[in-house]
Amino acid sequence: MVAKKLMVLYKMSKKALIDDQTHDEFADAYAQTLTYGLLSARWISIDDFLEKKIRFTRERALNYFPPSSPFLKQFFSAVLMA
């Protein structure tokens, strides 16, 4: 099931971004996007932790993506559902 969802993301990536992207290139881009997104969300969430002691989790990451980054929010919505 997870492999099927990743294949859908791979095909969407090929269609929207890089037509001749290999599986290895997709895996690299996927890992980099996942890492960058989690780091960004964690950085933005620091005030909630300091003020309200709300712990950062991957499930809460969606709450911290800025409106200027709809791609990351869509990406993480898909990743968290996988």
C-alpha positions in Angstrom: 0.0 0.0 0.0 2.8 2.5 0.9 4.7 1.6 -2.2 1.6 2.3 -4.3 1.2 5.7 -2.7 4.9 6.5 -3.3 4.5 5.5 -6.9 1.6 7.9 -7.3 3.8 10.7 -5.8 6.6 9.7 -8.2 4.4 9.9 -11.2 3.0 13.2 -10.0 6.5 14.5 -9.6 7.5 13.4 -13.1 4.5 15.1 -14.5 4.8 18.4 -12.6 8.5 18.8 -12.1 11.0 16.6 -13.9 9.8 14.4 -16.7 12.9 12.3 -17.0 13.4 11.8 -13.2 14.7 8.3 -12.2 13.5 6.4 -9.2 16.8 7.2 -7.4 16.5 10.9 -8.2 12.9 10.9 -6.9 14.0 9.1 -3.7 16.7 11.7 -3.2 14.3 14.6 -3.8 11.7 13.0 -1.5 14.2 12.6 1.3 15.4 16.2 1.0 11.9 17.6 0.9 10.9 15.5 3.9 13.9 16.7 5.9 13.6 20.3 4.9 9.9 20.3 5.6 10.2 18.8 9.1 13.1 21.2 9.9 11.1 24.2 8.7 8.0 23.2 10.6 10.0 22.5 13.8 11.7 25.9 13.5 8.4 27.7 13.1 6.9 25.7 16.0 9.5 26.8 18.6 7.3 29.6 20.0 4.4 27.2 20.7 6.9 25.0 22.6 8.4 27.8 24.6 5.1 29.5 25.4 2.6 26.6 25.6 4.9 23.5 26.0 3.3 22.0 22.9 5.6 19.3 21.7 6.4 19.0 18.0 5.3 15.8 16.3 5.2 14.8 12.7 1.4 14.9 12.9 1.5 18.5 14.1 3.9 19.5 11.4 1.0 20.4 9.1 0.0 23.2 11.5 3.3 25.0 11.0 3.8 25.3 7.3 3.4 28.9 6.2 0.7 29.8 3.7 3.5 30.8 1.3 4.4 27.1 1.1 1.4 25.2 -0.2 3.6 22.5 -1.8 5.0 21.5 1.5 1.6 21.3 3.1 0.3 19.1 0.2 3.4 17.0 0.2 3.2 16.3 4.0 -0.5 15.6 3.8 0.3 12.9 1.3 3.2 11.6 3.2 1.3 11.4 6.5 -1.5 9.5 4.9 1.0 6.9 3.5 
